[in-house]
Amino acid sequence: MASIKDVAAAAGVSVATVSRALNGHPSVSAAARARVLAAVEELGYRPNAVARSLRTDTTRTLGLVISDVLNPYFTELARSVEEEARALGYSVIIGNADERPDLQDHHVTTLLDRRIDGLLVSPTDGGSPRMLEAARAGTPMVFVDRWIPGVDVPVVRSDGRAAVRDLVAHLHGLGHRRLAIIAGPAATTTGRERVDAFREALGAFGLELPAAYIGQGDFQAASGRRVTEGFLDLPEPPEVVFAADNLMALGALDAVRARGLRVPEDIALAAFDDIPWFVHTDPPVTAVAQPTGELGRAAVRALVDRIEDRTAQSVTLPARLVVRRSCGEPDTPQSPSPVRRSTT
């Protein structure tokens, strides 16, 4: 591998001139800079990022701590984050918290030790001590998808309330009256918000959400299966199960099929967090879709604004209802409404 000394020799300049040329120093003449760049190209020289970071106090690297890398929603989010960061000249290091606060703290500590320029975090539970400490110490940080009330950090998220209202209106129009929900962890903002939105939407149609129709899940498939089994054992099972994330919906589908029942003939199923797999299930699953790619891109832009001392705003994007055939719909689905961007 070529060194900076090799570049200097090929360009006929000093090592210091090579360094100044690569960092855009105005003291380097146009002719010398051209020779340096030509030598860099010919030799395939790549500057040492660690050494450069020590000189500039930046690494052009972002940290992303996501809640569960096995969840397709977070996989898509991570991809959009990496793409946008690369477009802006940054690299991304990803840590998977696996819905565990201790792992979240481990990744935050490791990333900060690597001198990243800023952090994107989807907080697990109510946060974690090291993450909260970093946020309050002024580390450039943005919360994505989930957030922690009272912590002064920009938040990039979707608002699913309108889409959940659309879902309940859709289910009501199909004749369903007994609707249950598999809730996410109450310690997360998304877990609480989706239950509240569902209850409010039911109330608008004069429907109640009895305690027996609220099952506590953990955003994992096994909990979706366990909760759905409990619903099916009730003296009066629900007509519809609404899973508050995609993995719990897949677990619910497993539970229904394990009983020899059919969706939607015996029980209907809907989900929050649409994923590509849902069009391939039988039947395809009606779901609330978040603008995942745009959330990831907006989160990176907000974080880079913080890093580069510009005002970073929170961003809220609307989710939308995607109608398929898991709730007894006719074969021709409705057209989804367009996603519109708003800022807060």
C-alpha positions as CSV (number, residue, x, y, z in Angstrom):
1,M,0.0,0.0,0.0
2,A,1.4,3.4,-1.0
3,S,2.4,5.8,1.8
4,I,2.4,9.6,2.0
5,K,6.2,9.5,1.4
6,D,5.6,7.6,-1.8
7,V,3.2,10.3,-3.0
8,A,5.6,13.0,-2.1
9,A,8.4,11.4,-4.0
10,A,6.3,10.8,-7.1
11,A,5.0,14.4,-7.0
12,G,8.4,15.9,-6.3
13,V,7.3,17.7,-3.2
14,S,7.7,17.4,0.5
15,V,5.5,15.2,2.8
16,A,4.2,18.5,4.4
17,T,3.1,19.8,1.0
18,V,1.2,16.5,0.2
19,S,-0.6,16.9,3.6
20,R,-1.4,20.5,2.9
21,A,-2.6,19.8,-0.6
22,L,-4.9,17.0,0.5
23,N,-6.4,19.2,3.2
24,G,-7.0,22.1,0.8
25,H,-4.5,24.5,2.3
26,P,-4.3,27.8,0.3
27,S,-0.5,27.9,0.5
28,V,-0.1,25.1,-2.0
29,S,0.1,26.2,-5.6
30,A,-2.2,24.9,-8.2
31,A,0.6,23.2,-10.1
32,A,1.8,21.4,-6.9
33,R,-1.7,20.4,-6.0
34,A,-2.2,18.9,-9.4
35,R,1.0,16.9,-9.2
36,V,0.0,15.6,-5.7
37,L,-3.5,14.6,-6.9
38,A,-2.1,12.9,-9.9
39,A,0.4,10.9,-7.8
40,V,-2.4,10.0,-5.4
41,E,-4.5,8.6,-8.3
42,E,-1.6,6.8,-9.9
43,L,-0.4,5.1,-6.6
44,G,-3.9,4.5,-5.2
45,Y,-3.0,6.3,-2.0
46,R,-5.6,6.5,0.7
47,P,-5.1,8.9,3.6
48,N,-5.0,7.5,7.1
49,A,-8.4,8.4,8.6
50,V,-7.3,8.0,12.2
51,A,-4.3,10.3,11.7
52,R,-6.5,12.8,9.9
53,S,-9.0,12.8,12.7
54,L,-6.3,13.6,15.2
55,R,-5.4,16.7,13.2
56,T,-8.9,17.9,12.5
57,D,-10.8,16.6,15.6
58,T,-13.4,15.0,13.3
59,T,-13.7,11.5,11.9
60,R,-16.6,12.0,9.4
61,T,-18.2,9.0,11.1
62,L,-21.7,8.7,12.6
63,G,-22.9,6.1,15.0
64,L,-26.3,4.4,14.7
65,V,-27.7,2.4,17.6
66,I,-30.9,0.6,16.5
67,S,-33.3,-1.4,18.7
68,D,-33.4,-4.7,16.8
69,V,-31.4,-5.4,13.6
70,L,-33.6,-8.5,12.9
71,N,-36.7,-6.3,12.6
72,P,-37.1,-5.4,8.9
73,Y,-38.2,-1.9,9.8
74,F,-34.8,-1.2,11.4
75,T,-32.9,-2.9,8.7
76,E,-34.5,-0.6,6.1
77,L,-33.9,2.4,8.4
78,A,-30.2,1.5,8.7
79,R,-29.9,1.2,5.0
80,S,-31.3,4.6,4.3
81,V,-29.1,6.1,7.1
82,E,-26.0,4.7,5.5
83,E,-27.0,5.9,2.0
84,E,-27.7,9.4,3.1
85,A,-24.6,9.6,5.3
86,R,-22.4,8.4,2.4
87,A,-23.9,11.1,0.1
88,L,-23.0,13.7,2.7
89,G,-19.4,12.4,3.1
90,Y,-19.9,10.4,6.3
91,S,-19.4,6.7,7.2
92,V,-21.7,4.9,9.6
93,I,-21.0,2.3,12.4
94,I,-24.0,0.4,13.5
95,G,-24.7,-1.2,16.9
96,N,-27.7,-3.5,17.6
97,A,-29.2,-3.0,21.1
98,D,-31.5,-6.1,20.7
99,E,-34.1,-4.2,22.8
100,R,-31.7,-4.2,25.8
101,P,-30.7,-1.0,27.6
102,D,-27.4,-2.6,28.7
103,L,-26.4,-3.4,25.1
104,Q,-27.5,0.1,24.1
105,D,-25.1,1.6,26.6
106,H,-22.3,-0.7,25.5
107,H,-22.7,0.5,21.9
108,V,-22.9,4.1,22.9
109,T,-19.7,3.9,24.9
110,T,-17.9,2.0,22.2
111,L,-18.9,4.5,19.5
112,L,-17.9,7.5,21.6
113,D,-14.6,5.8,22.3
114,R,-14.1,5.6,18.5
115,R,-14.5,9.4,18.3
116,I,-17.6,9.4,16.1
117,D,-18.9,12.9,15.2
118,G,-22.5,12.2,16.2
119,L,-25.1,9.6,17.3
120,L,-28.4,8.4,15.9
121,V,-30.3,6.4,18.5
122,S,-33.6,4.6,18.6
123,P,-33.9,4.4,22.4
124,T,-34.8,1.1,23.9
125,D,-37.1,1.2,26.9
126,G,-36.8,4.6,28.6
127,G,-33.3,5.1,27.5
128,S,-30.1,4.0,29.2
129,P,-27.7,5.7,31.6
130,R,-24.8,6.2,29.3
131,M,-27.0,7.3,26.4
132,L,-28.7,9.9,28.6
133,E,-25.4,11.1,30.0
134,A,-24.1,11.6,26.4
135,A,-27.2,13.5,25.4
136,R,-27.1,15.8,28.4
137,A,-23.3,16.4,27.9
138,G,-24.0,17.9,24.5
139,T,-22.9,15.0,22.2
140,P,-24.5,15.7,18.8
141,M,-27.4,13.3,18.8
142,V,-30.7,12.7,17.1
143,F,-33.5,10.3,18.2
144,V,-35.0,8.4,15.4
145,D,-38.4,6.5,15.5
146,R,-38.5,6.5,19.3
147,W,-37.7,9.3,21.7
148,I,-37.4,10.2,25.4
149,P,-39.7,13.0,26.6
150,G,-37.8,15.7,28.5
151,V,-34.4,15.1,26.8
152,D,-33.4,18.0,24.6
153,V,-32.5,16.1,21.4
154,P,-34.1,16.5,17.9
155,V,-36.5,13.7,17.1
156,V,-37.2,12.3,13.7
157,R,-40.3,10.0,13.7
158,S,-43.5,9.2,12.0
159,D,-47.0,10.1,13.3
160,G,-49.3,7.1,13.0
161,R,-52.4,8.4,14.7
162,A,-54.2,9.4,11.4
163,A,-53.3,6.1,9.8
164,V,-54.6,4.2,12.8
165,R,-57.8,6.2,12.6
166,D,-58.0,5.2,8.9
167,L,-57.4,1.6,9.9
168,V,-60.2,1.5,12.5
169,A,-62.6,3.3,10.1
170,H,-61.7,0.7,7.5
171,L,-62.3,-2.2,9.9
172,H,-65.6,-0.7,11.1
173,G,-66.7,-0.3,7.5
174,L,-66.0,-4.0,7.0
175,G,-68.4,-4.8,9.9
176,H,-65.8,-5.6,12.6
177,R,-66.7,-4.5,16.1
178,R,-64.4,-6.6,18.4
179,L,-60.9,-5.3,17.9
180,A,-57.9,-6.2,20.0
181,I,-54.3,-5.0,20.0
182,I,-50.9,-6.6,20.6
183,A,-49.1,-3.7,22.3
184,G,-45.4,-2.9,22.2
185,P,-43.4,-2.3,25.4
186,A,-45.1,0.4,27.6
187,A,-41.7,1.8,28.4
188,T,-41.2,2.9,24.8
189,T,-42.9,6.0,23.3
190,T,-44.0,4.0,20.2
191,G,-45.5,1.2,22.4
192,R,-47.6,3.7,24.4
193,E,-48.5,5.9,21.4
194,R,-49.9,3.1,19.2
195,V,-52.2,1.8,22.0
196,D,-53.4,5.3,22.7
197,A,-54.1,6.0,19.0
198,F,-56.0,2.7,18.7
199,R,-58.1,3.4,21.8
200,E,-58.9,6.9,20.6
201,A,-59.9,5.7,17.1
202,L,-62.2,3.0,18.6
203,G,-63.8,5.6,20.8
204,A,-64.7,7.7,17.7
205,F,-66.8,4.8,16.6
206,G,-68.4,4.2,20.0
207,L,-66.3,1.0,20.5
208,E,-64.4,0.1,23.6
209,L,-61.0,-1.5,24.2
210,P,-61.5,-3.9,27.1
211,A,-58.5,-5.0,29.1
212,A,-58.9,-8.5,27.8
213,Y,-58.3,-7.2,24.3
214,I,-55.0,-5.5,25.1
215,G,-52.1,-8.0,25.1
216,Q,-48.6,-7.0,26.2
217,G,-45.9,-7.8,23.6
218,D,-42.3,-6.8,23.2
219,F,-42.0,-6.1,19.5
220,Q,-40.8,-9.7,19.0
221,A,-42.5,-12.5,17.1
222,A,-42.8,-14.9,20.0
223,S,-44.8,-12.3,22.0
224,G,-47.2,-11.9,19.1
225,R,-47.8,-15.6,19.0
226,R,-48.3,-15.8,22.8
227,V,-50.7,-12.9,23.0
228,T,-52.7,-14.1,20.1
229,E,-53.1,-17.6,21.6
230,G,-54.5,-15.8,24.7
231,F,-57.0,-13.9,22.6
232,L,-58.1,-17.1,20.9
233,D,-58.7,-18.7,24.3
234,L,-61.2,-16.0,25.4
235,P,-64.9,-16.9,25.7
236,E,-65.5,-14.2,23.0
237,P,-62.3,-13.9,20.9
238,P,-61.8,-10.6,19.0
239,E,-62.7,-10.4,15.4
240,V,-59.5,-8.5,14.5
241,V,-56.0,-8.6,16.0
242,F,-54.0,-5.4,15.4
243,A,-50.3,-6.0,16.0
244,A,-48.3,-2.9,16.9
245,D,-45.3,-4.0,14.9
246,N,-44.5,-6.3,12.0
247,L,-42.7,-9.1,13.9
248,M,-45.6,-9.4,16.4
249,A,-48.0,-9.6,13.4
250,L,-46.0,-12.6,12.0
251,G,-46.2,-14.3,15.4
252,A,-49.9,-13.7,15.5
253,L,-50.2,-15.3,12.0
254,D,-48.3,-18.3,13.3
255,A,-50.7,-18.7,16.3
256,V,-53.8,-18.5,14.1
257,R,-52.5,-21.1,11.7
258,A,-51.3,-23.4,14.5
259,R,-55.0,-23.6,15.6
260,G,-56.1,-24.6,12.2
261,L,-57.8,-21.3,11.7
262,R,-57.7,-19.0,8.7
263,V,-57.1,-15.3,8.1
264,P,-59.4,-13.5,7.5
265,E,-62.2,-16.1,7.5
266,D,-61.9,-16.9,11.2
267,I,-60.0,-13.9,12.5
268,A,-58.7,-10.8,10.8
269,L,-55.2,-9.4,11.2
270,A,-53.6,-6.0,10.7
271,A,-50.2,-4.6,11.5
272,F,-48.3,-1.4,12.3
273,D,-45.0,-1.2,10.3
274,D,-45.5,-2.5,6.7
275,I,-42.7,-4.7,5.3
276,P,-42.1,-6.2,1.9
277,W,-42.9,-9.7,3.2
278,F,-46.6,-8.7,3.8
279,V,-47.4,-8.8,0.1
280,H,-46.2,-12.4,-0.1
281,T,-48.2,-13.8,2.9
282,D,-51.5,-15.6,2.3
283,P,-53.5,-13.4,2.5
284,P,-51.4,-10.2,2.1
285,V,-51.5,-8.2,5.3
286,T,-53.2,-4.9,5.7
287,A,-50.8,-2.6,7.5
288,V,-49.9,0.9,8.6
289,A,-46.7,1.9,6.6
290,Q,-44.1,4.3,7.9
291,P,-42.0,6.4,5.5
292,T,-38.9,4.5,6.7
293,G,-36.4,5.5,4.1
294,E,-37.2,9.2,4.4
295,L,-37.1,8.9,8.2
296,G,-33.5,7.6,8.0
297,R,-32.5,10.3,5.5
298,A,-34.0,13.1,7.5
299,A,-32.4,11.8,10.7
300,V,-28.9,11.9,9.0
301,R,-29.5,15.5,7.7
302,A,-30.6,16.6,11.2
303,L,-27.6,15.0,12.8
304,V,-25.2,16.6,10.3
305,D,-26.8,19.9,10.9
306,R,-26.0,19.5,14.6
307,I,-22.4,18.4,13.9
308,E,-21.8,21.3,11.6
309,D,-23.3,23.9,13.9
310,R,-26.5,24.5,12.0
311,T,-30.0,24.5,13.5
312,A,-31.3,21.0,13.6
313,Q,-35.1,20.6,13.6
314,S,-37.3,17.7,14.7
315,V,-39.1,16.1,11.8
316,T,-42.5,14.3,11.9
317,L,-43.7,12.4,8.8
318,P,-47.2,10.9,8.5
319,A,-47.7,7.2,8.2
320,R,-50.3,5.8,5.8
321,L,-52.7,2.9,5.6
322,V,-52.0,0.2,3.0
323,V,-55.1,-2.0,2.4
324,R,-54.7,-5.6,1.3
325,R,-56.8,-8.7,2.1
326,S,-56.1,-9.8,5.7
327,C,-59.2,-8.2,7.2
328,G,-61.9,-9.5,4.8
329,E,-61.4,-6.8,2.1
330,P,-62.4,-7.4,-1.5
331,D,-59.8,-8.5,-3.9
332,T,-59.1,-5.0,-5.3
333,P,-57.2,-3.0,-2.6
334,Q,-57.6,0.7,-2.0
335,S,-54.9,3.0,-3.3
336,P,-52.6,4.2,-0.5
337,S,-52.6,7.9,0.2
338,P,-49.4,9.8,-0.6
339,V,-46.9,10.6,2.2
340,R,-46.5,14.3,3.0
341,R,-43.6,15.7,4.9
342,S,-44.1,18.1,7.8
343,T,-41.7,19.5,10.4
344,T,-42.0,20.4,14.1
